[in-house]
Amino acid sequence: MRGIDELGDLRGQRVLLRSDLNVPVEGVAGASVITDDGRVRASVPTIQKLREAGARVVVMAHLGRPKGTPDAQYSLAPVAKRLGELLGTEVAFATDTVGESARKTVAALADGEVALLENLRFDARETSKDDAERGAFAAELAELGDVFVSDGFGVVHRKQASVYDLAQALPHAAGLLVQAEVQAFAKVLVDPERPYVVVLGGSKVSDKLGVIDNLLEKVDRLLIGGGMAFTFLKAQGYEVGGSLLEDDQLGTVREYLARAQERGVELVLPVDVVVAADISADAATSVVPASAIPADQKGLDIGPATIELFRGKLADAKTVVWNGPMGVFELTPFAEGTRQVAVAVSEVTGTSVVGGGDSAAAVRQLGLDEGAFTHISTGGGASLELLEGKELPGLTVLES
């Protein structure tokens, strides 16, 4: 896929830039506050490159799931403010997507200036399953620009108007972030240096079935923690108390355990867990063997013996992918497993890729050095689908 440099002279050109600015926003003292600006910061290099080229940059993005109609709680206004702070320049904000405000805001841009359109998902056509509806919205967006740059990696797995259809309507290229993401995942999926270790966590095994299915053919070791581990433990005959459990996945998990053994893949599960009766910041916790979780307790983090076990399995790795926390990392009593695994991944001497979503959020929330990892993905769902071996419509369309 072509990059920005292949679009030719962009001075004076209106560049429609699809970014991923879907950040967590909370109401604090009557104001909207961004609690994690990682995706906004990740969008800056491409915007700066376009500004330096003299382009008139029209940023498009979504926030949350507003169900196709304007909803003040999902406005991108606070994101425009934060983006301006990071860019060191004012970001003009259009209060609609393809209406009068958008047209006037874009028309007022000078070379090197930036505008942000209101939440694309305020128009139901953005996410429509109907090709004609999406195409009509993309055509209206295309009237605001001369070229299209796709830089929202977090949405490239979606066949949406601003991701897929707009690329068919205008000359197009991949932004710096999308290029970096594609290169990082190619490195771990095409010809990874070995030993190749994947660490999977998160709450549900059902969310990772495709990933496990694909990676069992590629990896040397698969380390499994988080809530999804309890379905694996149950499949091995252990009782898991009140821990997260997907009974309907037990048969599939048993098949994976058998396949791993057949293929010589080391599938490593927790040997101890941190348990509590309830999920709270002041919960009374204890550490128990994974084979002896009390009936009235929930497993909420991996235990110290598992941390050491996982660290040992990562020590000689040359390629590591980590996707999903080891426990309820948002709460201090259950954060240590995620913290220690993240540190172990960061210490890998080869390639270390953090697969977006909660894993990326954990790195930032726990105050870890983002620069210690080879790559931290901005796209949870997109990175998962790449790890599943799927083709992503927002990437394939850029290759045409």
C-alpha distance (Angstrom), angle and dihedral (degrees) to the residues before:
residue distance angle dihedral
M1 . . .
R2 3.80 . .
G3 3.79 122.7 .
I4 3.78 132.1 -140.7
D5 3.82 93.1 -88.8
E6 3.80 89.4 62.4
L7 3.81 93.1 59.9
G8 3.78 91.8 78.4
D9 3.80 126.6 -136.1
L10 3.80 108.0 -2.0
R11 3.80 98.2 -178.9
G12 3.78 108.1 131.5
Q13 3.81 91.6 2.8
R14 3.81 119.7 131.2
V15 3.79 104.9 -127.3
L16 3.79 116.3 -161.6
L17 3.80 103.2 -150.8
R18 3.80 119.8 -166.5
S19 3.80 106.2 -153.4
D20 3.79 131.6 172.5
L21 3.80 106.5 -120.1
N22 3.80 95.7 153.1
V23 3.79 96.3 136.4
P24 3.82 131.2 158.2
V25 3.80 111.2 -93.2
E26 3.81 124.2 -172.8
G27 3.78 131.9 -174.0
V28 3.81 109.9 -115.4
A29 3.83 121.2 176.0
G30 3.78 90.6 -20.6
A31 3.81 94.2 -49.9
S32 3.81 132.0 101.0
V33 3.80 110.9 -114.9
I34 3.82 126.0 -169.1
T35 3.80 107.0 -134.7
D36 3.83 97.0 -170.3
D37 3.81 118.5 23.1
G38 3.81 95.8 179.1
R39 3.80 94.6 119.2
V40 3.81 92.2 46.8
R41 3.81 90.3 52.7
A42 3.81 90.5 47.2
S43 3.81 90.0 56.6
V44 3.81 94.6 55.6
P45 3.86 101.9 81.5
T46 3.80 93.9 58.2
I47 3.81 92.4 45.4
Q48 3.80 90.8 49.6
K49 3.80 91.8 49.1
L50 3.80 90.6 52.1
R51 3.82 91.8 46.7
E52 3.80 91.1 50.7
A53 3.81 88.5 51.8
G54 3.81 88.9 57.2
A55 3.80 95.5 -110.0
R56 3.78 124.0 151.2
V57 3.78 99.3 -125.2
V58 3.80 119.6 -146.5
V59 3.81 108.2 -174.2
M60 3.81 119.2 -155.9
A61 3.79 125.0 -169.4
H62 3.78 145.1 140.4
L63 3.79 134.6 -126.9
G64 3.78 123.9 -154.7
R65 3.78 123.6 -39.4
P66 3.81 109.5 -59.4
K67 3.83 94.4 168.2
G68 3.78 98.5 -120.6
T69 3.79 100.1 -60.1
P70 3.84 133.1 87.2
D71 3.80 112.6 -85.3
A72 3.81 119.9 176.2
Q73 3.80 94.0 -144.7
Y74 3.81 88.9 63.6
S75 3.80 97.7 46.1
L76 3.80 116.9 134.5
A77 3.81 91.4 -142.1
P78 3.85 94.4 107.1
V79 3.80 89.2 47.2
A80 3.82 90.5 54.1
K81 3.79 88.8 54.4
R82 3.82 93.5 49.4
L83 3.80 92.1 44.9
G84 3.80 89.6 53.4
E85 3.80 90.6 51.6
L86 3.80 91.4 52.1
L87 3.81 93.5 45.6
G88 3.79 93.5 44.2
T89 3.79 91.5 -129.5
E90 3.78 138.3 84.8
V91 3.79 115.9 -86.1
A92 3.80 111.2 -150.9
F93 3.79 111.6 -135.9
A94 3.79 124.5 -145.6
T95 3.78 113.5 -154.1
D96 3.80 92.8 -146.5
T97 3.82 137.7 33.0
V98 3.81 108.1 -122.2
G99 3.81 101.5 -4.2
E100 3.79 135.5 99.1
S101 3.82 95.2 -66.5
A102 3.82 91.9 51.6
R103 3.81 92.9 48.4
K104 3.82 93.5 47.8
T105 3.82 93.7 44.1
V106 3.80 93.2 50.8
A107 3.80 92.9 43.9
A108 3.81 90.2 54.7
L109 3.81 94.6 55.2
A110 3.78 119.6 113.1
D111 3.80 125.3 -157.7
G112 3.82 110.8 -64.8
E113 3.80 94.3 16.1
V114 3.81 126.2 124.8
A115 3.80 134.7 -141.9
L116 3.79 131.4 -179.6
L117 3.79 122.2 -149.5
E118 3.80 120.4 -141.6
N119 3.81 119.4 -95.2
L120 3.82 109.2 -51.6
R121 3.78 90.8 -146.8
F122 3.80 90.2 65.8
D123 3.82 81.4 83.7
A124 3.81 111.8 65.4
R125 3.81 90.9 -148.9
E126 3.81 91.1 71.3
T127 3.80 92.5 73.5
S128 3.82 99.0 24.3
K129 3.80 118.7 138.5
D130 3.80 87.9 -144.9
D131 3.82 110.8 95.2
A132 3.80 93.1 -151.7
E133 3.81 93.6 52.1
R134 3.79 92.3 48.9
G135 3.79 90.8 44.9
A136 3.80 91.8 52.6
F137 3.81 91.7 52.6
A138 3.81 91.1 46.1
A139 3.82 89.5 51.7
E140 3.81 90.5 54.1
L141 3.80 90.8 48.3
A142 3.81 90.2 47.9
E143 3.82 90.0 59.4
L144 3.82 87.2 66.4
G145 3.81 94.6 57.3
D146 3.77 147.8 39.4
V147 3.81 99.7 -148.9
F148 3.81 136.3 15.9
V149 3.80 127.8 -133.6
S150 3.80 119.4 -170.0
D151 3.80 112.4 -149.9
G152 3.81 103.7 143.5
F153 3.78 100.6 103.0
G154 3.80 91.3 172.4
V155 3.82 90.2 69.2
V156 3.82 103.8 36.6
H157 3.81 90.0 101.6
R158 3.83 88.6 63.3
K159 3.80 125.3 84.9
Q160 3.79 93.9 -140.7
A161 3.80 133.2 147.7
S162 3.81 97.4 -107.1
V163 3.79 93.0 40.9
Y164 3.79 106.1 39.1
D165 3.81 112.8 9.8
L166 3.81 96.1 43.9
A167 3.81 90.2 57.0
Q168 3.81 87.6 59.0
A169 3.80 92.0 51.0
L170 3.82 100.8 51.1
P171 3.82 140.8 30.6
H172 3.79 102.7 -84.3
A173 3.79 146.9 -166.2
A174 3.79 140.8 174.1
G175 3.80 118.6 -100.9
L176 3.79 124.4 -128.6
L177 3.80 93.7 -95.6
V178 3.79 95.5 50.9
Q179 3.81 90.0 47.4
A180 3.82 91.3 50.5
E181 3.81 92.1 48.5
V182 3.80 93.4 49.4
Q183 3.80 91.9 48.4
A184 3.83 92.8 47.7
F185 3.80 94.1 51.9
A186 3.79 93.1 42.9
K187 3.79 86.8 57.6
V188 3.82 92.9 57.3
L189 3.80 98.7 36.2
V190 3.80 106.4 40.1
D191 3.80 107.6 43.3
P192 3.82 110.2 -11.7
E193 3.77 120.9 -172.2
R194 3.80 111.1 -115.4
P195 2.95 146.1 -80.6
Y196 3.81 85.3 51.1
V197 3.81 113.6 -165.7
V198 3.80 127.9 -176.9
V199 3.81 121.8 -165.8
L200 3.80 115.0 -159.3
G201 3.79 126.8 -172.8
G202 3.76 139.4 145.0
S203 3.75 131.2 109.9
K204 3.80 107.2 -71.4
V205 3.77 131.1 45.5
S206 3.82 87.9 -158.2
D207 3.84 88.7 67.8
K208 3.80 90.4 58.8
L209 3.82 103.3 39.1
G210 3.80 93.9 108.7
V211 3.80 91.6 46.2
I212 3.79 93.6 51.1
D213 3.79 91.6 44.5
N214 3.81 92.0 53.6
L215 3.81 98.3 38.7
L216 3.80 95.6 50.0
E217 3.80 84.6 73.6
K218 3.81 93.4 52.5
V219 3.81 115.1 29.9
D220 3.77 134.0 80.8
R221 3.80 95.1 -152.5
L222 3.79 133.9 18.9
L223 3.81 116.5 -164.5
I224 3.79 115.1 -165.5
G225 3.80 125.6 -163.9
G226 3.78 138.0 142.8
G227 3.78 125.0 63.0
M228 3.79 91.7 -41.9
A229 3.81 90.4 66.4
F230 3.80 92.1 71.4
T231 3.79 92.9 65.7
F232 3.82 87.4 54.3
L233 3.81 91.2 48.0
K234 3.79 90.9 48.9
A235 3.81 89.5 49.4
Q236 3.82 87.3 57.3
G237 3.79 90.3 54.8
Y238 3.81 101.2 -97.5
E239 3.79 124.0 134.4
V240 3.80 112.4 -123.4
G241 3.82 102.8 -166.9
G242 3.80 112.7 -148.9
S243 3.81 93.7 -19.9
L244 3.79 122.5 129.2
L245 3.78 108.8 -76.5
E246 3.81 134.2 174.3
D247 3.78 104.4 -159.8
D248 3.79 91.7 -178.3
Q249 3.82 90.1 62.5
L250 3.81 97.9 52.3
G251 3.81 93.6 97.5
T252 3.80 92.6 49.9
V253 3.78 91.6 47.3
R254 3.80 91.6 51.5
E255 3.80 88.3 53.3
Y256 3.81 90.0 52.2
L257 3.79 91.4 49.9
A258 3.81 89.9 51.9
R259 3.82 92.8 46.0
A260 3.78 91.8 50.0
Q261 3.79 90.3 53.2
E262 3.81 92.4 47.0
R263 3.80 92.9 50.1
G264 3.79 95.6 43.5
V265 3.81 93.0 -114.7
E266 3.77 112.4 152.0
L267 3.82 105.0 -129.9
V268 3.80 107.4 -167.7
L269 3.82 123.1 -164.0
P270 3.81 131.5 -175.8
V271 3.78 116.3 -78.8
D272 3.81 93.8 -166.6
V273 3.80 135.4 17.8
V274 3.78 140.2 -161.0
V275 3.80 108.0 -118.4
A276 3.79 135.8 -170.0
A277 3.79 136.5 169.1
D278 3.79 92.1 -121.7
I279 3.81 140.6 16.7
S280 3.79 106.2 -109.6
A281 3.79 140.2 122.7
D282 3.81 91.7 -110.7
A283 3.80 98.5 39.9
A284 3.81 118.6 144.3
T285 3.81 105.0 -116.3
S286 3.77 137.3 -167.9
V287 3.78 136.1 178.4
V288 3.81 118.8 -120.1
P289 3.81 135.0 171.6
A290 3.81 112.6 -90.2
S291 3.79 86.6 -120.0
A292 3.80 93.6 56.5
I293 3.80 110.2 47.9
P294 3.83 109.0 156.6
A295 3.79 116.3 -117.8
D296 3.80 92.7 -119.9
Q297 3.82 95.9 48.4
K298 3.79 134.8 81.0
G299 3.80 124.7 -141.3
L300 3.83 105.2 -126.6
D301 3.82 105.2 164.1
I302 3.78 140.7 8.9
G303 3.80 114.2 -92.7
P304 3.82 130.7 -120.8
A305 3.82 95.0 -93.8
T306 3.81 90.0 53.0
I307 3.81 90.5 48.3
E308 3.80 89.4 56.0
L309 3.81 91.3 44.0
F310 3.81 91.9 51.9
R311 3.81 92.4 44.2
G312 3.80 88.8 54.3
K313 3.81 92.1 49.9
L314 3.82 89.9 51.5
A315 3.81 97.5 44.0
D316 3.82 97.8 89.1
A317 3.81 97.5 31.0
K318 3.80 118.8 129.6
T319 3.82 94.9 -172.9
V320 3.80 124.6 32.4
V321 3.79 132.6 176.0
W322 3.79 117.9 -172.4
N323 3.79 121.1 -168.8
G324 3.78 122.5 167.3
P325 3.83 134.9 18.9
M326 3.79 123.3 -90.6
G327 3.79 94.4 -129.1
V328 3.80 144.7 -19.3
F329 3.81 90.2 -44.0
E330 3.80 93.4 173.0
L331 3.82 88.3 75.3
T332 3.82 119.7 63.1
P333 3.84 97.4 -131.4
F334 3.81 90.3 58.6
A335 3.82 102.3 35.2
E336 3.80 103.0 84.9
G337 3.79 97.4 81.9
T338 3.79 92.3 54.1
R339 3.80 91.5 43.9
Q340 3.80 94.5 51.4
V341 3.79 94.9 44.3
A342 3.82 89.7 49.1
V343 3.81 90.3 51.5
A344 3.81 90.8 48.4
V345 3.82 90.8 50.6
S346 3.81 90.5 48.7
E347 3.82 90.4 53.5
V348 3.82 93.4 57.0
T349 3.81 109.1 121.1
G350 3.81 93.4 -145.2
T351 3.81 131.2 45.6
S352 3.81 118.6 -29.2
V353 3.80 120.4 -174.8
V354 3.81 123.5 -176.1
G355 3.77 107.6 -153.7
G356 3.80 101.4 -137.7
G357 3.80 128.4 -117.8
D358 3.79 116.3 68.9
S359 3.81 92.1 -5.9
A360 3.80 92.1 60.6
A361 3.80 90.6 43.5
A362 3.81 90.0 51.3
V363 3.81 92.3 53.3
R364 3.80 89.8 55.4
Q365 3.81 97.5 38.6
L366 3.80 92.5 50.1
G367 3.80 90.7 50.3
L368 3.80 96.1 -118.9
D369 3.80 123.8 159.2
E370 3.81 107.0 -94.6
G371 3.80 89.8 -163.6
A372 3.80 90.9 64.1
F373 3.83 90.5 73.7
T374 3.79 124.5 72.9
H375 3.79 91.0 -133.0
I376 3.80 137.5 -4.3
S377 3.77 110.6 -160.8
T378 3.80 121.2 -136.7
G379 3.80 93.5 -154.5
G380 3.79 122.5 74.1
G381 3.82 99.5 177.6
A382 3.80 94.0 33.5
S383 3.79 93.2 50.6
L384 3.81 91.1 47.8
E385 3.80 91.4 52.7
L386 3.81 91.2 49.5
L387 3.80 88.8 51.2
E388 3.81 87.6 50.6
G389 3.80 88.5 57.1
K390 3.81 94.5 -115.1
E391 3.79 127.2 148.7
L392 3.80 111.2 -116.8
P393 3.82 115.1 -141.1
G394 3.81 94.0 -145.8
L395 3.81 89.3 57.6
T396 3.79 100.4 39.7
V397 3.81 90.8 52.7
L398 3.80 89.7 57.4
E399 3.79 90.5 59.1
S400 3.80 93.1 64.5
